[in-house]
Amino acid sequence: MWRALVAFAVVGVSLFFALTTPARLGLDLKGGTQIVLETKDAPGIKADGSATDRALEVLRQRVDALGVAEPSLSRSGENRIVVELPGVQDPREAAEVIGRTAQLTFHPVEGVTAPGEKAGEKGDKKKGDKGEKGKGEDDSKVLPDPDAKGVSLRLAPSALTGEGVKDAKPEFDNQTGAGWSITVDFKGGAGDKWAKLTGEAACQPSGDQKRRVAIVLDDRIISAPNIQDDVACGTGIAGGSTQITGNFSDEEAHDLAALVKGGALPVPVDVVEQQTVGPALGADAIKASAQAAIIGLLCTGLFVIVVYRLLGALATVALALYGLISYAAIVAIGATLTLPGLAGFVLAIGMAVDANVLVFERAREEYTRPSLRDRSRDLRKPLRTGFQQAYSAVIDSNVTTLLAAGLLFFFATGPVKGFGVTLSLGVLASMVSALVITRVLADFAVGRRFVERRPKLTGMAGASRVRAWLAERRPRLAHRPGLWLGVMSGIVLAALAGIGLRGLEFGVEFTGGRLVEYTTSQQVDVDRAREIVTDAGFPRAVVQESGDDGITVRTEKLTNDQQESIRTDLESVGGEVKVERDELVGPSLGSELRDKALIALCIAVAAQLVYLSIRFRWTMATAAVVAMMQDVLLVVGLFAWLGKPVDSVFLAALLTVIGYSVNDTVVVFDRLRGMRRAAGSAAPPLPDLADSAILRTLPRTINTGMGAMFILAALAVLGGDSLTDFSVALLAGVTVGMASTVFSATPLAVLLERWKPEQQREPSEKKKDPKGTGAVV
């Protein structure tokens, strides 16, 4: 009864969140620009968390002034700031405004440059003139006059910085027709300093250059207004507010207000990563993933129904509810749904069938035991036993997947972190779906008189064709462990040869550089596109086709202006050219991401080994981890031979393979452990037990693998370039994962047990299994 109440409550709450809370889409799904900035140390200032937080607030004001709908700014780590600008397809304007790094300063103008004096040189420091900084630091300089071409102004040390600016907003004077101006409000004592600065300038004769005040940002004078004649000498502009006038256009006035209001960045910042995704690409990904989810769910459901009949139909209903629960959990916690996250959500549907298959196979075993009498009267007993006996394997297998998903969340960045979140939520939701919802539905169904009279309808009474085939041939895989380990070692050597001979094609994320994907209205020959990119000054750029109407350009260094120039040049042969994807990663960040990927893989291996050593004997834990490492090498080797890119999405696939590989091995070892404990000192030789464990669990392995493959095949066909490589990696991982359990993990465990055998003890009376099920009861 309590399970039914829990199931109704979970489904009800999930429906509420699913219907009332919209999904929060990442930029790779809704389109826009993401810029990652890294703060740097400045003279006397350390780029710590506090300085980064202050820089974040300054940048927030600048971004707000851009008028972007729902921008997002957040700190990442100690000294990184992530800026997300939905809908912004041209990153040049955003980078121009938010990426300016120098402090905003206000300077007295000492005059025009002396003959032979070049712009940008330091001026002579006046004795005792320390400006606002007050530490003897001289920031006097010579900079071009924005109002007179070919003329530069010599500036005295700053008297005021942007930290004193409270607000700045553009205003249009309709009454006098004076046009646009910027009203600046000061805070604290900054108003007095402004009054002193303007009062000193007002004492100069009308028309004298010294009657001007220069506003400087990033070593550029953004404005140098004259002090009006009605301002009193020595008094200046008081009241904490002033107005900057000039021949400003609408855009110039808004930009200047944004820069003045943004004020001073306490520390310099560098752009270490920049990504732009077109809205069409995200919409196509959502559509493709939705289609893959529907097709995969239908195929998986049909397959489960054919194999397990009524129980399979109920499991399909539970899978649909699982999808609802997972989606509701994502929107309820406010998680951002990214492209890899969407793939993880779809993939988890296929993996969710695993717990159901484990239960149904155990229930089928229980029902078909020769000692069970009068099977048609109570179908709930074998079903209940199936849930009880599968519980341990379900927990262990899902924990191993959660470990991999957790590592993705902590070590990955950006969209791949979203994959870790959705995969984690999917695993938890699958346990609720299988152990609660499926059980409630199955208990209710098998208790009906109509079903009791027709036990074959449930699927428990139907014989497994795979199990029958195996029982007839009785393969003795564990009796020749050296043979199978030798075969698998040869396959691993082939994978290593691919890595050594062809190398790995690391993506931009791991090497640094820029990758731009263009779509054209007319088909473009890749050789012609390569010539255009070479003529643009990038002879070493990698130019490749992308789909039917796409061109990708990858190079080490490419500015925003150069990227726009290439796009314009491609229009001469491709018609209308759009940027669908644009990724820029600095070399330092690429190296850091590469190191993090290696650390994540190493920790994944160590974490699995520790957990398995706790749950199993060290021999089995070691064998499982070795098989898992073999699976990773095989997938990496496959990508080396195929020349496919190794990027963060591939890392997500690898960590998922780790979880899946261990998941599969755990099921076999869990059964083997239960059989050894039940038999105690009377247990048959380990190879016989291992073969029996494989025989009993192989139907589950095949059925679960088929469920995942339906989803992955749909993603590979429908997902486009962005998801195809991800799906190929997981398809390979699922395949080798199933094989490694039988041909690597189990034989190695047998060899290790021969080397260090476990001392068997006679089980206590409470733990003996009088029914011979091979389980601890």
N, C-alpha and C positions, 0 to 999 in steps of 0.2 A: 504493500500500500504506500509505504513511504517513498519508494522509487517512482511510483506514478505521480505523486504530489511534486516530487523534485523535477520530474520530466515536464509536467505541465507548467511549473513555475519558470523553468529555464526557457522553454519555448515561448511562453507569454512575455517574459522580459525581453527576449531576443526580438520578437515581433515588434514590441514597443520601440526599441532603439532603431531597428531597421527601417521602420516607417516614419519615424520622427526626426532622425538625425542624419543629415547628409554626409556622405563620405568626404573625407579630406584628401584631395588628390595632390600628389607631388607634381613638381614642375615637369617631370618627364611624361606625365599623362595629360596635364592641362595646358602645357606650353608656357614658355617664359624663359627667364635668364636667372641663373644662380652664379654668384660671385663669392669666392672664398678669399678673404683678406687675412694677411698675417702681420701682426704688429712687430715692429723692430725696435731695438734699443736705440735711444737717442742720447746725445751728450748730457750726462747728469740724470737721465731718466731710464729706468728699466722697464721693459715691456712685460710687466707681470700681469696677473689677473685684474688687479685694480685699474691699471692703466688701460687695459683692453676694455674693461667695462666703461670707462669714461669715453674711450674712442667709439664704443658702440652707441652711446647716447648721442654723440655728435653726428655719427653716420645716420642714425635714425631720423634726426631732424632734416638732414640733407635728402634722404630718401622720401620722407613725407612731402617735401617741397616738390618732388618730381611728379606728384599726382598719381602714382601707381596704385591701383586698387589692391587692397589687402597685402601690402608688402610684409615680409617676414625677416627679422634680423635676430640672430641669436649667437651667443658665444659658444665656440667649440674648443674644448681644452683650455689651456692656459693663455694662448695668444692668437687664437683664430676667431674670425667673425664670418658667419655665413649669412649672406644677403640673398633673399629670394624675391624676384620681381615678376609676378605672374603677368603674362601678356606682353612683356617686353621682348621683342624679337631682334632688335638692334642693340647689342650690348655697348656700343660705342658711347652713346649719350650717358648711360648709367655709369660706366667706368670713368667717363670724363668728370662727372660730378662727384661721385662718392669716393673715387680713388685718389683724389688730390690729397697730398700727405702733409704739406708744410703748414705751419701755424698761420692763422689769419692775424695780420698786424696792421696797425695804423701808424704812418710815418709823416713827420714834417718834411716838406720838400725844400731842399737847400738851393736848388737851381738846376739848370741844364748841365749837360756834361761839358767838361773842359776839352779843348782840342786834343785829339788822340786818345781820350779816355774811352774805354770800351764798356758796353753794357754788361752788367753782371759782375763788374769788379767791385770790391769793397771800397767804400769811401773813407776819407780820413776821419778817424774817431776824434770827436771833440773831447777835450780834457774834462773829466768829471761828468760827462754826459752818459748816464747808464740807462736812460729810458725806464720803462716799466719793469724790466727784468731785474735790475738792481744788483747784478752780480758781476758787473764789469764786463759783461758780454756785449760785444759790438755787433749789431746786425744791420749796420748801415750798408747801403748797396747802391749800385747804379743799374737801373732797369729801363727798358723801352717805355716811352710815353704812349699810352693807348690812344691818346687824342691827336697825336702828331707823328706822322710817318717819318722815320729816320732820325727822330729825336729821342734822347734818353734823359731821364731825371736822376739827379743825385739825391738820395734819401738819407736823412739823419736816422739815428737809432730809433726803434719803435717807442712810442709813448703809450701805446695801448694795444692789447691783444684781443682776439675774438672771445676769450673767456669772459670778457665784460659785456658781451652782447646778450641781451635778453630776448629780443625778437627783431625780425626784419621782414617787412611785407611790401609787395609792390602796390602802388596806388596810381590811378589814372585821374588827372585833373580835368574834368569836363568843363568847369566854369571858366577857367582862364585859357584853356587850350594849351597848357604847358606840356601836356603829354604825360609820359610815365615817369614816376619817381619812386624812390625806395625810402620808406620811413624806418628808421633804426631806433630801437629802444634799448637803453643801457640799464644795467643793474648794479646795485651797490655803489662803490666809489668810482666806478667806471665813468659815470656821468660827469663827475667833477674833472676827471682826467681829460675827457673829451672837451669840456668847456675850456680847460687850460690850453689844450692843443689848438683849438680853433681860435681862442683869444689871442694867442701869440701870432698865429697866421694872419689874423685880421689887422694887426698893427703894420703889416706890409702894405706898400702902395698898391692901388688897384692895377691889375694887369701884371703884377710881378709874379713870377713862378713860385716864390716863397709864400704866396697867399693860398697855395693849394695844399691839400692833405691827401696822401696816397694810401689806398687800401690795397694791401699786398697779400696774395695767396699763392703758394707754391712757386715763389720767386717770379711772380708775374703781377704787375699792377692791374687789378681788375677794375679799378676806378680811381680817378685822381680829381675830385671835384674842387672847384674854386670856392673860397669862402665869400659869401655875398657881401656887398658893400654896406648893408644895414647892420652887420654884426659889429658890435662895439669892440674896440681894441682893448685887450686885457681881460675882457669879460667873457667873450666867446659865446657859444651856443649852450645855454644852461637849460635845466629842466629835465635832464635824463633822456632826451629824445632829440633826434635830428632828422633832416631830410636830405637825401642825395639826389640831385637833379642832373639831367643830361639828356642827350638825344637818344633815349633808350627806346628800342622796339618792345613789343609785348614780351617776346621770348627773352630778350636781353634783360629786361627788368625782373622777370621771374627767376632767371638763372642767377642774377646778381643777388637777389634777395635770399635765394636758397644758400648760396655760398656764404653770405654774411651771417645768416642765421645759424648755419652749420657750425660756424666758428672754428675754433682751433682743435685739431687733433692733438692729443697730448703726446702721442708717439707716431712716427711714420708707419705707413702700412704698404705692403706689397700685394699685388694680385697673384695668388699662387694657384688658383683654379677658377675656371670660368666655363659654364655650360649654358648653351642655348638650345632649346627644343621647340620646334614648330608645333602648333596646336594640332595639325593634321596627323602628325606622327603619333601623338598621344591618343587621339581619337581612334586611329586605326588599331593601336595596341589594345585599347579597351574593348573594341569590337572583336578583335581576333581572340583575345583571352576569354571573352564571354562565349563566343562560339566554341572555343576549345573546351571550356567548362561544361557546356551543354552536351556537346558531342561525346566528350570523355565520360561524363556522368551517365549518359544514356547507354553507351557501350559497356561501361563497368557494371551498371545496373542489370543490363540484359545478360551479361556473362554470369553475374552472381545468381540471377534468377534461374538460369539454365542449370547451374551446378547445384544450387541449394534450394531451389523451388520456392515454397512458401517462406521459409526463413530468409532466402535471398531477396524476395520481394519486400519483406519487412526491413531488411538491412538497407535496401535501396531507399525506402522512405526515411530511415534513420540517417542515411547519407545526405539526403536533401535537407533534412533538419540540421544536420551538421553544418552544411553550407550556410544556412541561416544563422546558426549560433556563432560561427566564425566571423561572418560579416558584421553581426551585431556587436561582437566583442571589439572588433577593429574600430567601429565608429563610436562605441561607448567610451573607450579610453582616449579617443582623439588621435589615434595613430594615423600617420600619413601613408596613404596607399600609393606606392611607387610601382614602376614597371616590374622590377624583380619581385617586389612584394605581391603584385598581382599574379605573377607566375607561381610564387610560393603558395598563394591562396588556392590556385587551381591545382597545383601538384598535391597539396595536402588532401584534396578530395580523393585522389587515387590512393594515397597512403592510408586514408581513414578506413578503407575497407579491410586493412590488415587485422585489426582487433576482431572484427566480425568473423573473418575467415578462421582465425585462431579458435574462437569459441565454437563455431559450427563444426570444425574438424574434430575437436575434442568431444562435442556432443554426439557426432556420428560414430566415433570410436566407442563411446559409452553405450550407445544404443545397440551396436552390432556385436558387443561382447557375448560370447557363447553362454556365459553364466546368467545373463539377464533373462528372467522369465516373464511371460505375459506382457510383451512390449507394448501391445496396443492399448493397454488400459491407462497408463500414466506416462505421457510423453514429457511431462515437466521435469521428471527426475533426471533423465539423461541431459536435458537442457541445463538444468541447475548445476549438475556435475561439470558440464562443459564450461560454464562460466567460472566455477570455482577453480578448476584445474588450469584454465587459461590465464587466470588473474596475474600470476607471477610473471609469465612471459610477456604479457601486455605491459605491465609496469616497467620491467627491465628494458624492453625494446623501445618504449617511448622515452624513457629517461636518457638513453643513449642519443636519441634524436634531439632531445631538448638540450643536451650538452653542446652539440654542434650548432644548434640555432642560437644558443646563448653566446657562443663565441663570435658568431656573426654580428650580434648586436653590440658587443663590447669592442670588437676590433675593426669592424667595417665602418665605412663612412657613407653618407649620402643614401642613395636608393637601396644599396645592398643591405644597409642596416634595417630598412623596411622589410626586406625579405626575411631577416631573422625574426622580426616581430610577428609577421603573419604566419611563419612556419611554427613558431612557438605557440601562438594562439590556436593554430590548426591542430597541433598535436594534443593540446589540452581539450579542445572541443571534440576531437575524435574519441577520446577516452570517455567523455560524458555521453557521446552519441552511442558508442558500442556497449558500455557497461551499464548504462542507465536506460536510455531510450529504447535501444534494440531489445534489451531484456524485458522491459515493460510490455512492448508490443508482442514479443515472442511468447512470454508467459500467458498473455491474454489469448493469443491465437491457438496455441497448442492445448489449451484447456477447454476449447469448444468441442462438443460431442461430435460434430461433423468432421473435425480434424482427427479426433481420437480414433474414429473408425477408419480413417484413411492415413495411416502413418507415413506411407510413401510420399504423400503430398507435402510433408514438412521438409523433406530432403534428408532427414536423419536416417531414414530407413534405406535410402538409395546408396548403393555401393559406389565408392569413388573409383572411376576407371583408372586413374593414375595409380591409386593404391593397389588396385587389383593387378595391374600390369607389373608393378614392382614386386608384389608378393609372389607372382608367378615366376619371375626371373631371379629374384633374390640376389641383386647385385652385391658383391662383397668388396665395396670400395675401401673400407678401412683396413682390410687385410693386406693391402699392398700400398702403404702410405708413401714409400720411397718412389714408386712409379709415378703417382699422381703429383707429388711435390716436384719431381723432375720435369714433368710436362709443364706445370705452371711456371716453374723457374725459367724454362725456355721461352715461354710467352713474355715473361717479365724482361728477359734479356732483349727480346725484339723491341719492346717498348723503350728500354734504355738506349738501344741503338738509334731509334728515331730521335730521342732527345739529344744524343751525342752528335749524330750526323746532320740532322736538319735544324736542330736548335729550336728554341721556343720563341714564338712571335709575340713578345710582350706588347700589351696594349699601351695606349698613351698614358693611362693612369699609372702604370708602373715605370715607364721610361721618361715621362715628361714630354712636352711638345704639344702639338695642336692637331686635332682631327676635325675636319669639316665635311659634312655630307650635304651635297647640293642635289636638288631635284630640278629637272629641266622639262619644259613643255615639248621639246623635240629630242629625239634620241641622239645622243652624242657619242661618237666613236672615242673610245678610251685613249687611243693613241693621239688623236687630235687634242683631247683635253690635256694630255700630258705635255704636249707642245706648248699649249697656252700657259700652263703653270710654269714650265721651264722659262718661257719668254718673260714671265712676270718676275723672274729672279730667283726661282726655287728649283734648280735642276736636280736636286737630290730628293725632292718630295716624292712620296709614294702615292700614285694616282691609280685608283681602281674603280671598276664598275660596282654599283650598289643597286640591286634590283633591276627593273626594266628601264627606269628613267632616272637613275641616280648616279652621281659621281662622288667618290670620297677622296679627299686630299689630306695626306698626313705628312707633317713636316716638323722639324725640331723647333723652329721659331717662326711665328707669324703674328703680326700685330693686327688689331682690329681693322685699321685702314687697308692693310695689305690683303686681308681676307675679303674685304668689300671690293677691292680692285680685281681680285681673281673672279669674284662672282660677276662683276660687270663684264670682264673679258669673255667669260663663258657664254654670256648672252649673245655674242656674235655668231655662235654655232648652235646654241641650245634653246634659243627663244627666251621665254620667261624663266628665270633661274631664281629659286628660293633656297634659303638655308633651312634644312630640316633638323639638323643636329650640328652643334658646335661645341667641342670640348677642348679646353685649354688647361694643361696641368704643368706647373712649374717643375723643374728638375729635382728640387729639394723635396717637394711633396711626393713626386713619383718614387723617389728612393725611399721615403718614409713609408709609403703605402706598400711597397714591395717588401720592406722589412716586416711590416705588420702582418702581411699575408703569410710570411714564413713563420712568424711567431704564432699566429693563429693556428696554422697547421700543426706545429709542434705541440702546442698546448692541447689541441684536440686529441692528438695521439696519447699524450700523457694523461689527460682527463679520462679518456676511455679506459686506459690501462688501469688507473686507480680504481675507477668504479667497478670494472669487471673483476678486479682482484678481490674486492670486497664481497661481491655477489657470487663469485665462482673461485675455484682453486686456481692458483697462479698459472698452472699449465694451460688451462682453458683460456684464461685472460690473455696470456702471451700469444696463444695461437690465434685468437680473435683479432688482436691488434696487428699481428704480422699479416694476416689475410686482408685486413683493412688497408694497411700500407701498400700491399700488393695492388689492391683495387685502385688506389690513388695513382700509383705509378702507371698502371695500364691506361687510365683515362688521360693522364698527362701525355703519355707516349702516343696515344691515338691522335691527340690534338697536334703533337709535333709532326707526325707523319702527314696529317691533313693540312698543315700550315694554317690552322685556325688561331685567332688571337687569344692570348691568355690575359684576361682582365679581371676586374672585380666581380663581374657577373659569373665568370668562370670559377672564381674563388668560392662564390656562393654555391655553385654546383658541386664543387669538390667537397666542401664541408657537408653538404647534404648527402653526398655519396658515402662519406665517412659514417654518418648517422644511419643510413640505410644498410650499409654493409654489416655494421655491428648488430643492427636490429635483426637481420636475417640469421646471423650466427648465433645470437643469444637464444633465439627460439629453439634451435637444434640442441644447444648446450643445456638449456633449461630442461628439455625433455631427457637428455642423457643423465643429467644430475638426478632428476627424480627417479629414473629407473635404477640407478646405482644405489640410491638411498633406500629404495623399497626392497631391493634384493639383499642388501647388506653383504655379509661375507659369502653368501651363496650366489653372488652375482656371477654370470657367465663372463668369459674373457671380454676385455674392453672393446676389441674390434667388433665382436658380435653385438655388443650393446650399441656401439656407435652406428653400425649398419642399421640396426633396428630403429634407432632414433632418427636417422636420415629417412628411412622408409616411411615412418609415421608423420614426419613433418614436411616431406617434399611436396605433397599436394598443397599444403598451405603456402609453401614458398612459390610454387608455380602460380597459384590463384592470385596471391597478393601481387606478384610481379606483373601478371597480366593486367590487373586493375591499374597499376601505375603506368604501364606502357600505353594503355589506351589514351590516358591524359597526355602523356609526353608526346606521343605520335601526333595527336591533334595539335598540340602547341608547336611542334616542329613544322607541320604543314601549314598551319594558319598564322603562326606568330610572326612571320616576317623575319628580316635579318636580325632584329633586336632580340628575338627569343629563340631563333633556330639553334644557335650555338649552345645556348643554355640547355635546350631540350636534348640535343645530341649528346652533350656531356652526361646528362642524367640517364638517358637511355643506355649509354655505354656502362654507366655506373651500376644501374639496376641489373643489367645482364651479367657483368663480371661479379657483382655482389652475390647473385644466386649461385654462380659457378664456384666462387672462392669458398663459400661455406662448405660445399660438398668435397671439392678437390684440393683445398688448401687448409682451411681451419681445422676440419675434423681429422684429416690424416696427421697434421702437425701435432694436434692434441694427443693423438694416440702415441706418436713417437716420444713426446715429452713424458707421457705417463709411463712408458716403458723405461725411460731413463730414471725418473723419480716417481715410482708408483705410490699411490695413496693407500694408507693403511685402512682397510675396510673394517667396520664394526657392525656387529649384529644390531639391527634397529630395535628400539624399545617397543614394547607391546603397543603403546599409544601411536607409534608412527608406522607400524606395520600396515601393509596394504592387503587386506584379506581378499580383495577382489581381483588382484593381479592386474591392475590398470597401469602399473608403471608410474604411479604418482604418490606423493606423500599425502596422506589424509589425516 
